[in-house]
Amino acid sequence: MLKPDANEITAQLAELFVVSNSASEFCRNIVLNPTIGTCSIGTQLFIVNQDGKLGQLSSFGVAFVPPDQVLSISDDHPVARAIALDQEIKEVVRNPVTGEDAWLYVYPYRRPSNPVGACVMLKSRDYHVVLNPSIQKTLSLMGALWLEAVGIGPSLITKAASDIETITPRQTQVLALIAQQRTNKEIADELFLSESTIKQECVKIFRLLGVATRAAAANKANSFGIVPSRQLQRKGQGQSQSQSQKASSETTPPTQSLNHSINELLTSSNKDQKPLIAASSLTLLSP
């Protein structure tokens, strides 16, 4: 199988950053891309929270890191090591679904002053294009820029944390029960409230956390320490894996500045080469 060159990878990844308006869309686009997604069976996106924990933003396909596993940047784990060391990591691991060998690739996203997150790809075979350090740094900056553009970068993490602090004691109770995968009726019975009241509280919780699913709400609350990780256990064994891997982020569309910034990054990393992408191909529509 003929592998694409580094310039083609850089160009296609830049385009994916521009056309992806959310974490879930980016993960899906990565796996389904005919070049970057070759041999891919799953992708996950992580972000570094203010407390040093790694929040799982979204996934598509087979997830190497279980949705209920909480990682810290200091953990001895390939995802944590890639972010902490600011370097790509490749390891042979076990496919969590089939038990067969799989190849794990972790690509850190970093601003010059701080780590931002990482993209994790799981592949069915060793299919990797070696990139020189300059291109790696460009793609790392590009990823950090994109996370901020869609509203989930470090500049907004502090705001998210302050929003979570406004959750009421009752909402904290509801959120803890959501993390245990209780239904609205079961939560209502537990707290001696009406089911309609619980529905209203869920809407408020989702709005405060900036999520659209119950799994995402539990995951995000755990990342900020509201719900202990032990409460993220599954309620029974009959739940499908596709439910546990549901996308965990709903974000706002990228801003117009992303197009200009990506072009600057591509230009600075290829001063002696022709531009990798025509400027017209990176134009964003106003949201």
JOQUIWO-V432767 format. One line per field, one symbol per residue. ss: DSSP state (2 for helix, 1 for strand, 0 for the rest). Layout:
ss = ???
This chain:
ss = 00000222222222222220002222222222000000011111111100001111111110000000001100000222222220001111110000001111111111000011111111100000000022222222222222222000022222222222200022222222222000022222222000222222222222222000022222222220000022220000000022220000000000002222222222222000000000222200000
